[in-house]
Amino acid sequence: MEIPSDRTDLAKVDVSGVRRAVNIDLLDGQPLRPGDWVLIHVGFALSKIDEDEARAALEFLEGIGQAYEDELAALRDSGPEPEG
């Protein structure tokens, strides 16, 4: 994580291997250091979290994604066979 000296409202962070600028103004007095975990949504850091909270959030999101994938597969399987 890097906080540019000219833009203290932004931090440059690695998100899933991609370097992004994230707005950190909503953290209100929660100072960030390299290695800190933050919950990010659409480019905004919403709260500082610990590693256990980060792991739980990731598991939750992966579960939602799997349910969505399962539903899509069921919909594909329930439709008519493609002609060809």
C-alpha positions in Angstrom: 0.0 0.0 0.0 1.2 3.5 -0.8 -0.4 6.8 0.1 0.8 9.6 -2.2 1.8 12.7 -0.3 -0.3 15.0 -2.6 -3.5 12.9 -2.3 -4.0 11.7 1.3 -7.6 10.6 0.4 -6.2 7.9 -1.9 -4.1 4.8 -1.3 -2.6 2.7 -4.1 -3.2 -1.0 -3.2 -2.9 -4.4 -4.8 -6.3 -5.9 -5.3 -6.2 -9.5 -6.7 -2.9 -8.7 -8.3 -3.9 -5.4 -9.8 -2.7 -2.1 -8.6 -5.6 0.3 -7.9 -6.3 3.7 -6.4 -8.8 3.3 -3.5 -10.5 6.2 -1.7 -9.7 6.0 2.0 -11.6 9.1 3.2 -14.4 7.0 4.7 -12.1 5.4 7.2 -12.3 8.5 9.5 -9.3 8.4 11.7 -8.4 4.7 11.2 -4.7 5.2 10.1 -3.5 2.6 7.5 -0.2 0.9 7.4 1.2 -1.5 4.8 -0.2 -5.0 5.5 -3.5 -3.7 6.9 -6.7 -5.3 5.6 -9.6 -3.1 4.4 -13.0 -3.9 3.1 -13.3 -2.2 -0.4 -16.4 -1.7 -2.4 -16.4 0.1 -5.8 -13.1 1.8 -5.1 -13.9 3.0 -1.5 -12.3 1.6 1.6 -15.3 1.1 3.9 -13.6 -0.2 7.0 -10.4 -1.6 8.4 -10.7 -5.3 9.2 -8.4 -8.0 10.6 -7.2 -11.1 8.8 -10.0 -13.3 10.2 -12.6 -10.9 9.1 -11.0 -10.7 5.6 -11.0 -14.6 5.4 -14.7 -14.8 6.5 -15.7 -12.1 3.9 -13.8 -13.9 1.2 -15.4 -17.3 2.1 -18.9 -15.6 2.1 -18.3 -14.0 -1.3 -17.0 -17.2 -2.8 -20.1 -19.0 -1.5 -22.3 -16.5 -3.2 -20.4 -16.9 -6.4 -20.7 -20.7 -6.2 -24.4 -20.5 -5.7 -24.7 -18.2 -8.7 -22.6 -20.6 -10.8 -24.8 -23.6 -9.7 -28.0 -21.7 -10.6 -26.6 -20.8 -14.0 -25.6 -24.5 -14.6 -29.1 -25.6 -13.6 -30.7 -23.1 -16.0 -28.5 -24.2 -18.8 -29.4 -27.8 -18.1 -33.1 -27.1 -18.0 -33.4 -25.5 -21.4 -34.0 -27.1 -24.8 -31.1 -28.9 -26.4 -29.3 -26.6 -29.0 -30.0 -27.5 -32.6 -27.1 -28.2 -34.7 
